[in-house]
Amino acid sequence: MALPEERHYVGEVGTEMIIDCGRDISTAADMRLLVKKPDDTVVEWIAGQYLSNKNAIRYVTEAGDFDQSGEYEMQSKIAIGGFIGLGKTVKFIVYDRFA
């Protein structure tokens, strides 16, 4: 799982998150990102299939997703048939504006 080597800021909208799950997930019934925010709040972002790669999911950030500065942790969650599995955890920083 990898994110672009760029800085992200509080209030940012439209950031494309593409997560490679390491296996073909084209038949997945449910694709989500579990996100732990700096205040330890855990939220789920509903993702979709990344059409350019059958192993990857895609999510585009919306208003309120990056509402805190600090370290975020993110993990994919995929349901295929009777299998529900989690991917590796990735960590990234969301900075205050002008940082």
N, C-alpha and C positions, 0 to 999 in steps of 0.2 A: 504494500500500500504506500503510495507516495503522493505528495502534494507538490505543486510548483514551488520552486525556490524563490518565492516572493513574499513581501510583507502583506499582511492583512490588517485592516483597521476596523475599529468599532463603527458600526453603521454601514459597512460595506454591503452592497447588494449586487447580485449578478455574478458572483464568483463561481466558476464551474469547478466542481469537485468530481474528479474521475478516479474511481477506486478499482484497481485490478484485484479480483478475488482469487486468481490463480487457477481457476477451473471454468469450464463452460457453464454459464448460468442462464443460457438463452431460454430454458424452460422454467425458470424461477417464477413462482406465483406471487412472491412478495420480496421486495428489495428495500432495505432501510439502512440508514446510518444512525447508530446510537452515538449521541454526542454528550460528553460530560463537560459542562462549562466551568469556568474558574471558581464559581461559588458552590460547586459540587452538584448543581442541578443537572439531571439527566433528561434529555429530550430525544425524540425520534424524528428524523427527517425522512420523508417518503421519497425514495429514489426510483429511478427507472433504468432500463437497459441502455447502455452506451452503445449506440448502433455501429460504431467503428470497431468494436472489439467485443466478441461474444463472452469474454471473461470479465468484463467490467460493468460497473454501475455508474450512474451519473446523477448528480444533484446540483442545482443552481441555487445559491443562497438567496434568501428573501429578506425583507425588512424584519428586523428583530432577531435574526439568527446570530449575528455577531453583535450582541448588545452589551458585552462586558469585555474589558481588557484582561489579558492574562493567558494562561495555558489552557488550551482545549485538548480533549482526548476524543478520538473518533474511531469507531469500529463498525465494519459492515455486518449486517444481519440478513441472511438469505434463507428463504423457504423454497425447497424443491421437493415435490412429492411429500413424503413423510419426514424428510430431513429439514431441520432448522439448525443453521450453524452460524458461528461468528468468525470474523476475520481477525487479522492482527490489529493491534491498536497502534494508531499513529497519533503523535502529539504535534501541535503547532501553536504558535503564539499569535494572538490578536492584540494589536497595539492601540493605545489611545491615539487620537488624531494628533498630528504634528510630531509624533515620536520618531 
